[in-house]
Amino acid sequence: MVTILIPGVLRTEAGGAARLPADPGSLAEIFAALARSHPRLERRIRDESGRIRRYVNVYVDGEPAGLDTLAPDGAEIQVLPSVAGG
């Protein structure tokens, strides 16, 4: 099992959860499964073509990751949307 860490700004789309479990695999596979269980959250992470949105950074065990990155059993996936302000 892997853990997806959900930042406060996205927790509404995750039913208030700070962490979500997922099966190990590539981030593309994990986000496809997330689309089935939490479609609103997944739409905040990936765009209509399935790519990670420009303003979202994803890390697996603290390392920058892309859709082809594998998240092995026990990994933590962090999803960090950029925050803009002025």
N, C-alpha and C positions, 0 to 999 in steps of 0.2 A: 504494500500500500504506500502511496505517496500522499503528501499533504500540500494542499494549495492554501497559502496564507493570503487572506483577503484583507486589504487595507480598509480602514474605517469608511472612506468615501465610497466604497463599492459594496459595503455590507448589506445595504437595503436590497440590492439585486441578488444577494446570496441568502435571503431570508434571515438576515441578522447575524449569520455565522461569521466567525473570525477565521475559521479553518474548515476546509472541505476535504474529504478523502477522495482519492482517485486511484485507479489501477495504474501500475507502472507502464511506461511506453514513451513514445515520442510526444512532444508537446502538441503536435497536430492531432494525435489520437486522443490525448487527454482533453484538449479543448473541444474536440468533436463530441466527446462524452458529456462534457460540461454543457454544451449546447442543448443536449437532450434533457438534462436535469435542471439547469438554471439558464434558460435562453437569454434572459435580459442581461445577466452577468457576462455571458460569453460575447454578446453583441458590444459590450463596453470594452472588451479585450481585442476582438478581431473585427475587421471591416467586412464589407459585403463580399469581397473576393476571398476571404479566409485568411488574409495576412494580419499579423499583429499590427494594431493601430500605431501610427507614428508617435503618438504621445504616451504610449504605454511601454514600459520597460519590464522585461521578464527575466528572472534569474532562477537557476537551478542550483541549489546548495551554494548560493552566493556568487555564482559565475553567470555573466551575461549569456542569455540563451535565445535561440531561434526555434522555429517550428520543427526543425529536424533534430533538435537536441533531445537526447534520451534522458528520461527521469527514471532512474532505477528504484527498486524497492527501498523504502526508507528515505527517499529524497524529499526535500522541501522546495516548493515552487513559490516564489514571491512574484506578485503582480503589482507593479507600482506605476500608476498613472501620474504623468507630470502634473504639477500644480502651478497654475499661472496666477499672477495677481499684480496689482499695481497700486 
